[in-house]
Amino acid sequence: MLMKSFAGYQAAGHWIWVQRSSHGLHNLLPEHRHDYIELVYVVHGEGRHQIGSEQYDIRTGDVYVVLPGELHSYPDVQEADLEIINCLFVPESVRILLPHLTDSFMALPYIAPFYGNLSELPRRLHLTSVQSTEIVVLLEEMIQEGYDRKQGFSAVNRLKLMDMLVRLSRFAMQGDRNPGSQQPSSSGHEILVRRVKYYMETNYQHKLTVSEIAREFNLSERHLNRIMKQETGRSVTAMLQYIRIERAKQMLGETERSIEAIATAVGFGDTSFFTRLFSRLAGETPGSFRKKAKYRRIQPAEKLD
């Protein structure tokens, strides 16, 4: 039986390790156990999650906790692709931040068991759309901290772990009080695509490639293109071009910069290509768009005379 150890992560300075994983025919996951806690967020997929003797039907937005020494597997992974975010850590990661359980933490279901019986941790929690967004953002930030390894990254991720466990505790208690208030969870892909689009919107002026963007989010080019197309109807390249052309429209209407300068400012090294692409997406040339934009700007003033 496969036994996974946290020793390698600790040797590299990690108290917590967070990663995106996808499983299917391309990456089968045999039944296994490990000597650390695994917190699993389901980004996308379906099937069953076997934890010990218990079996759970997987839904997007689920959060699972697998304890040290427990056998677990995804029996249906051969038939259905599954995308998850794994947060791996040892119990000491929590205890080192909170050496003693104070009264304010005793009621938190994702905190209190670390000071008593770990088996009392909630095994599954289903998150709403808003809740999913909060947790995925935290997990993505932890992934980035782990890869960047900037000074203090390990301490930052321990604090983010505590933040996440407190939030999960609140969500769990809120669900207990309002069992009928659950909303459908949003796709983890939707959340990721929003983050990718924001990255492109703030870096469009640079020479970006699909491989660079995929690497920034620890994804393969193929997978990034697939989820971008699925969520927006556009490929990554098409979305970047759309963002750049929209920014160019704004510059054409609001500044006197030359078309060549605007093309360069929005990330195009070839003005001819920029003009052709602009004409195709906007339905008119940059020069024509600028003339109409100027005309629209002066119309209100003329009407006031």
DADA-V403742 format. One record per residue. N is the residue number from 1. RES is the residue in three letters. SS is DSSP state (hx for helix, st for strand, lp for the rest). PHI is phi in whole degrees, 0 to 359 (* if undefined). PSI is psi in whole degrees, -180 to 180 (* if undefined). Layout:
# DADA-V403742
N/RES/SS/PHI/PSI + N/RES/SS/PHI/PSI
This chain:
# DADA-V403742
1/MET/lp/*/130 + 2/LEU/st/294/127 + 3/MET/st/239/116 + 4/LYS/st/265/142 + 5/SER/lp/242/149 + 6/PHE/lp/271/-5 + 7/ALA/hx/303/-39 + 8/GLY/hx/296/-39 + 9/TYR/hx/294/-44 + 10/GLN/hx/295/-36 + 11/ALA/hx/297/-28 + 12/ALA/lp/270/6 + 13/GLY/lp/93/10 + 14/HIS/lp/261/127 + 15/TRP/lp/269/-21 + 16/ILE/st/220/140 + 17/TRP/st/229/128 + 18/VAL/st/237/135 + 19/GLN/st/208/150 + 20/ARG/st/275/141 + 21/SER/st/221/145 + 22/SER/st/234/138 + 23/HIS/st/232/142 + 24/GLY/lp/179/-156 + 25/LEU/lp/299/-28 + 26/HIS/lp/284/-19 + 27/ASN/lp/206/76 + 28/LEU/lp/290/147 + 29/LEU/lp/238/105 + 30/PRO/lp/290/162 + 31/GLU/lp/302/135 + 32/HIS/st/204/173 + 33/ARG/st/219/168 + 34/HIS/st/211/167 + 35/ASP/lp/263/22 + 36/TYR/lp/222/172 + 37/ILE/st/274/137 + 38/GLU/st/241/117 + 39/LEU/st/258/123 + 40/VAL/st/247/125 + 41/TYR/st/252/128 + 42/VAL/st/272/110 + 43/VAL/st/283/-43 + 44/HIS/st/196/140 + 45/GLY/st/136/179 + 46/GLU/lp/208/179 + 47/GLY/st/123/-149 + 48/ARG/st/233/148 + 49/HIS/st/243/117 + 50/GLN/st/264/118 + 51/ILE/st/237/109 + 52/GLY/lp/60/-126 + 53/SER/lp/267/-3 + 54/GLU/st/263/146 + 55/GLN/st/232/133 + 56/TYR/st/237/141 + 57/ASP/st/279/124 + 58/ILE/st/280/137 + 59/ARG/lp/225/147 + 60/THR/lp/303/131 + 61/GLY/lp/99/-1 + 62/ASP/st/285/147 + 63/VAL/st/238/125 + 64/TYR/st/243/150 + 65/VAL/st/240/124 + 66/VAL/st/247/125 + 67/LEU/lp/274/160 + 68/PRO/lp/304/134 + 69/GLY/lp/86/-9 + 70/GLU/lp/278/137 + 71/LEU/lp/284/137 + 72/HIS/st/208/158 + 73/SER/st/197/171 + 74/TYR/lp/240/91 + 75/PRO/lp/300/-27 + 76/ASP/lp/262/12 + 77/VAL/lp/296/-21 + 78/GLN/lp/287/-28 + 79/GLU/lp/264/-25 + 80/ALA/lp/224/127 + 81/ASP/lp/294/144 + 82/LEU/st/226/128 + 83/GLU/st/242/128 + 84/ILE/st/224/164 + 85/ILE/st/243/123 + 86/ASN/st/260/132 + 87/CYS/st/243/110 + 88/LEU/st/253/132 + 89/PHE/st/198/161 + 90/VAL/lp/261/152 + 91/PRO/lp/305/-31 + 92/GLU/hx/298/-23 + 93/SER/hx/299/-33 + 94/VAL/hx/278/-46 + 95/ARG/hx/294/-29 + 96/ILE/lp/290/-28 + 97/LEU/lp/277/-29 + 98/LEU/lp/227/80 + 99/PRO/lp/303/-32 + 100/HIS/lp/231/140 + 101/LEU/lp/281/111 + 102/THR/lp/274/166 + 103/ASP/hx/303/-37 + 104/SER/hx/293/-19 + 105/PHE/hx/258/-10 + 106/MET/hx/296/-28 + 107/ALA/lp/270/-2 + 108/LEU/lp/273/114 + 109/PRO/lp/294/-20 + 110/TYR/lp/262/5 + 111/ILE/lp/242/-53 + 112/ALA/hx/307/-40 + 113/PRO/hx/300/-20 + 114/PHE/hx/291/-14 + 115/TYR/hx/247/11 + 116/GLY/lp/214/-106 + 117/ASN/lp/250/112 + 118/LEU/hx/301/-27 + 119/SER/hx/294/-11 + 120/GLU/hx/276/-4 + 121/LEU/lp/298/139 + 122/PRO/lp/302/133 + 123/ARG/lp/276/-33 + 124/ARG/st/215/141 + 125/LEU/st/220/131 + 126/HIS/st/259/127 + 127/LEU/lp/262/149 + 128/THR/lp/283/177 + 129/SER/hx/300/-48 + 130/VAL/hx/295/-43 + 131/GLN/hx/296/-42 + 132/SER/hx/301/-43 + 133/THR/hx/301/-45 + 134/GLU/hx/300/-45 + 135/ILE/hx/288/-42 + 136/VAL/hx/295/-40 + 137/VAL/hx/300/-45 + 138/LEU/hx/299/-46 + 139/LEU/hx/297/-41 + 140/GLU/hx/296/-39 + 141/GLU/hx/296/-38 + 142/MET/hx/292/-39 + 143/ILE/hx/301/-47 + 144/GLN/hx/295/-41 + 145/GLU/hx/301/-43 + 146/GLY/hx/296/-36 + 147/TYR/hx/280/-38 + 148/ASP/hx/288/-35 + 149/ARG/lp/53/42 + 150/LYS/lp/288/164 + 151/GLN/lp/305/128 + 152/GLY/lp/85/8 + 153/PHE/hx/301/-38 + 154/SER/hx/295/-42 + 155/ALA/hx/294/-41 + 156/VAL/hx/300/-44 + 157/ASN/hx/289/-30 + 158/ARG/hx/294/-39 + 159/LEU/hx/294/-40 + 160/LYS/hx/293/-36 + 161/LEU/hx/299/-47 + 162/MET/hx/299/-42 + 163/ASP/hx/303/-47 + 164/MET/hx/296/-42 + 165/LEU/hx/295/-36 + 166/VAL/hx/293/-44 + 167/ARG/hx/298/-45 + 168/LEU/hx/299/-38 + 169/SER/hx/298/-44 + 170/ARG/hx/297/-43 + 171/PHE/hx/298/-43 + 172/ALA/hx/297/-44 + 173/MET/hx/290/-36 + 174/GLN/hx/295/-40 + 175/GLY/hx/295/-36 + 176/ASP/hx/295/-36 + 177/ARG/hx/282/-33 + 178/ASN/lp/233/70 + 179/PRO/lp/299/-22 + 180/GLY/lp/262/6 + 181/SER/lp/264/2 + 182/GLN/lp/294/134 + 183/GLN/lp/256/158 + 184/PRO/lp/300/139 + 185/SER/lp/285/148 + 186/SER/lp/280/158 + 187/SER/lp/291/137 + 188/GLY/hx/298/-25 + 189/HIS/hx/295/-40 + 190/GLU/hx/301/-43 + 191/ILE/hx/295/-45 + 192/LEU/hx/297/-43 + 193/VAL/hx/297/-37 + 194/ARG/hx/299/-40 + 195/ARG/hx/291/-38 + 196/VAL/hx/294/-44 + 197/LYS/hx/298/-41 + 198/TYR/hx/297/-40 + 199/TYR/hx/299/-44 + 200/MET/hx/291/-37 + 201/GLU/hx/293/-24 + 202/THR/hx/258/-3 + 203/ASN/hx/228/15 + 204/TYR/lp/301/-27 + 205/GLN/lp/287/-14 + 206/HIS/lp/269/166 + 207/LYS/lp/279/91 + 208/LEU/lp/264/142 + 209/THR/lp/238/161 + 210/VAL/hx/300/-39 + 211/SER/hx/295/-38 + 212/GLU/hx/293/-42 + 213/ILE/hx/294/-43 + 214/ALA/hx/298/-42 + 215/ARG/hx/295/-36 + 216/GLU/hx/300/-31 + 217/PHE/lp/250/15 + 218/ASN/lp/57/43 + 219/LEU/lp/233/161 + 220/SER/lp/279/156 + 221/GLU/hx/301/-43 + 222/ARG/hx/298/-45 + 223/HIS/hx/292/-41 + 224/LEU/hx/297/-45 + 225/ASN/hx/298/-39 + 226/ARG/hx/296/-47 + 227/ILE/hx/285/-31 + 228/MET/hx/295/-44 + 229/LYS/hx/296/-41 + 230/GLN/hx/296/-40 + 231/GLU/hx/271/-29 + 232/THR/hx/239/-15 + 233/GLY/lp/83/1 + 234/ARG/lp/238/151 + 235/SER/lp/286/171 + 236/VAL/hx/298/-44 + 237/THR/hx/298/-44 + 238/ALA/hx/296/-38 + 239/MET/hx/293/-42 + 240/LEU/hx/296/-42 + 241/GLN/hx/297/-42 + 242/TYR/hx/299/-46 + 243/ILE/hx/299/-43 + 244/ARG/hx/294/-42 + 245/ILE/hx/293/-38 + 246/GLU/hx/297/-39 + 247/ARG/hx/292/-38 + 248/ALA/hx/297/-40 + 249/LYS/hx/302/-43 + 250/GLN/hx/298/-44 + 251/MET/hx/293/-39 + 252/LEU/hx/297/-37 + 253/GLY/hx/277/-23 + 254/GLU/hx/248/-12 + 255/THR/lp/231/169 + 256/GLU/lp/256/13 + 257/ARG/lp/297/149 + 258/SER/lp/292/160 + 259/ILE/hx/298/-38 + 260/GLU/hx/298/-43 + 261/ALA/hx/294/-39 + 262/ILE/hx/293/-41 + 263/ALA/hx/303/-45 + 264/THR/hx/294/-41 + 265/ALA/hx/295/-28 + 266/VAL/lp/260/11 + 267/GLY/lp/103/10 + 268/PHE/lp/257/123 + 269/GLY/lp/276/-16 + 270/ASP/lp/243/110 + 271/THR/hx/295/-36 + 272/SER/hx/297/-43 + 273/PHE/hx/295/-42 + 274/PHE/hx/302/-46 + 275/THR/hx/297/-43 + 276/ARG/hx/295/-44 + 277/LEU/hx/293/-42 + 278/PHE/hx/301/-46 + 279/SER/hx/298/-38 + 280/ARG/hx/290/-42 + 281/LEU/hx/278/-35 + 282/ALA/hx/264/-15 + 283/GLY/lp/82/9 + 284/GLU/lp/199/164 + 285/THR/lp/286/162 + 286/PRO/hx/302/-39 + 287/GLY/hx/297/-44 + 288/SER/hx/296/-41 + 289/PHE/hx/298/-42 + 290/ARG/hx/296/-43 + 291/LYS/hx/299/-44 + 292/LYS/hx/293/-37 + 293/ALA/hx/295/-40 + 294/LYS/hx/294/-40 + 295/TYR/hx/297/-42 + 296/ARG/hx/295/-33 + 297/ARG/hx/290/-35 + 298/ILE/hx/271/-15 + 299/GLN/hx/304/-48 + 300/PRO/hx/302/-39 + 301/ALA/hx/295/-40 + 302/GLU/hx/296/-39 + 303/LYS/hx/291/-25 + 304/LEU/hx/282/-19 + 305/ASP/lp/290/*
